[in-house]
């Protein structure tokens, strides 16, 4: 299976890339387990991209890779950004 794991934006900025956030190790562990099980796993860190989440996701989903699953996660304080 082809799986995309999306790291949500820690700070919602349309003009700046944010490098000041804590990387969620849980998503990294999940990616490692999925890879070990033989799945193709790609990561998308929204903190390293310009634009809104909707625009970034739209451009990624238009790519030639067709994902079977798209996953995300975060802390409870990030709920409004993730939903």
C-alpha positions as CSV (number, residue, x, y, z in Angstrom):
1,X,0.0,0.0,0.0
2,X,1.0,3.6,-0.6
3,X,0.6,5.7,2.5
4,X,1.1,9.5,3.0
5,X,1.7,10.7,6.6
6,X,1.1,14.4,7.0
7,X,2.6,16.5,9.8
8,X,0.3,19.4,10.5
9,X,1.4,23.0,10.6
10,X,2.5,24.0,14.1
11,X,2.0,27.7,13.4
12,X,-0.5,28.8,10.8
13,X,1.5,31.2,8.5
14,X,1.0,31.7,4.9
15,X,4.2,33.7,4.4
16,X,6.8,31.9,6.5
17,X,8.2,28.4,6.8
18,X,8.3,27.4,10.4
19,X,11.2,25.4,11.8
20,X,10.4,26.0,15.5
21,X,8.2,23.1,16.5
22,X,8.5,19.7,18.1
23,X,8.5,16.8,15.6
24,X,6.0,14.2,16.8
25,X,8.0,11.0,17.3
26,X,4.8,9.0,17.2
27,X,4.3,9.7,13.5
28,X,7.9,8.7,12.9
29,X,7.4,5.4,14.8
30,X,4.2,4.7,12.8
31,X,6.1,5.4,9.5
32,X,8.9,3.0,10.6
33,X,6.5,0.2,11.5
34,X,4.6,0.6,8.2
35,X,7.8,0.5,6.2
36,X,9.0,-2.6,8.0
37,X,5.7,-4.2,7.1
38,X,6.5,-3.6,3.4
39,X,4.4,-0.5,2.7
40,X,5.5,2.5,0.7
41,X,5.4,5.5,3.1
42,X,5.9,9.1,2.2
43,X,5.9,12.0,4.6
44,X,4.7,15.6,4.1
45,X,5.8,18.1,6.6
46,X,3.5,21.1,6.2
47,X,5.8,23.2,8.4
48,X,8.3,23.2,5.5
49,X,5.9,24.4,2.8
50,X,4.4,27.8,2.0
51,X,0.6,28.2,1.7
52,X,-2.5,27.0,3.4
53,X,-3.0,23.4,4.3
54,X,-5.8,23.1,1.7
55,X,-3.6,24.4,-1.2
56,X,-0.6,22.3,-0.2
57,X,-2.7,19.1,0.1
58,X,-4.5,19.8,-3.2
59,X,-1.2,20.1,-5.0
60,X,0.2,16.9,-3.4
61,X,-3.0,15.0,-4.2
62,X,-2.8,16.1,-7.9
63,X,0.7,14.4,-8.2
64,X,1.2,11.2,-10.0
65,X,1.3,9.1,-6.8
66,X,-2.1,7.7,-5.8
67,X,-2.2,7.1,-2.1
68,X,-4.3,4.3,-0.5
69,X,-4.3,6.0,2.9
70,X,-3.5,9.5,4.1
71,X,-2.8,9.8,7.8
72,X,-2.1,12.6,10.2
73,X,-1.8,13.1,13.9
74,X,-0.8,15.6,16.5
75,X,-1.4,16.8,20.0
76,X,-4.8,17.7,21.4
77,X,-3.8,21.4,21.3
78,X,-3.5,21.1,17.5
79,X,-7.0,19.7,17.0
80,X,-8.4,22.9,15.3
81,X,-5.5,22.9,12.8
82,X,-5.9,19.1,12.1
83,X,-9.6,18.9,11.7
